[in-house]
Amino acid sequence: MPLFWIEAVLASGNAVVLVLTILRKEWIESVFNIQPDAGSGALEWTIVTVTVVLTAVFLALSRREWQRYSLQSS
C-alpha cells in the first residue's frame, strides 16, 4: 500500500506543476531568474506535455496498486 501513496503524491505534484504552468507561464523565469527558451514559450509547452503524461502514468499506476491491494484484502 505505501507504493500507492507514493504514486498518488507524484501524480498530485505533477498536476500542481501542470496547473501552475498553464496559469502562469513565466513561473520558471520568476523562480530561477533565467530565460532558458529566450521567451519563446517552448519550455513551458514541453513542461505541460511532460506533466500531462507523467500525471496520467502515476494515476494509472496508483489505480492499479489500489486495485491490487483491494483484491488481496478481499
Backbone hydrogen bonds, N-H to C=O, Kabsch-Sander energy under -0.5 kcal/mol:
donor,donor_aa,acceptor,acceptor_aa,energy
4,F,1,M,-0.6
5,W,1,M,-1.4
6,I,2,P,-2.1
7,E,3,L,-2.5
8,A,4,F,-2.6
9,V,5,W,-2.4
10,L,6,I,-2.3
11,A,7,E,-2.4
12,S,8,A,-2.3
13,G,9,V,-2.8
14,N,10,L,-2.3
15,A,11,A,-2.1
16,V,12,S,-2.2
17,V,13,G,-2.1
18,L,14,N,-2.4
19,V,15,A,-2.6
20,L,16,V,-2.7
21,T,17,V,-2.5
22,I,18,L,-2.2
23,L,19,V,-2.8
24,R,20,L,-2.8
27,W,24,R,-1.5
30,S,26,E,-2.2
31,V,27,W,-2.9
32,F,28,I,-2.5
33,N,29,E,-1.3
38,A,35,Q,-1.3
40,S,37,D,-1.7
45,W,41,G,-2.0
46,T,42,A,-2.0
47,I,43,L,-2.5
48,V,44,E,-2.4
49,T,45,W,-2.3
50,V,46,T,-2.7
51,T,47,I,-2.7
52,V,48,V,-2.1
53,V,49,T,-2.1
54,L,50,V,-2.9
55,T,51,T,-2.5
56,A,52,V,-2.2
57,V,53,V,-2.4
58,F,54,L,-2.9
59,L,55,T,-2.3
60,A,56,A,-2.3
61,L,57,V,-2.6
62,S,58,F,-2.4
63,R,59,L,-2.3
64,R,60,A,-2.3
65,E,61,L,-2.3
66,W,62,S,-2.4
67,Q,63,R,-2.5
68,R,64,R,-2.4
69,Y,65,E,-2.4
70,S,66,W,-2.4
71,L,67,Q,-2.2
72,Q,68,R,-1.7
73,S,69,Y,-1.9
74,S,70,S,-0.7
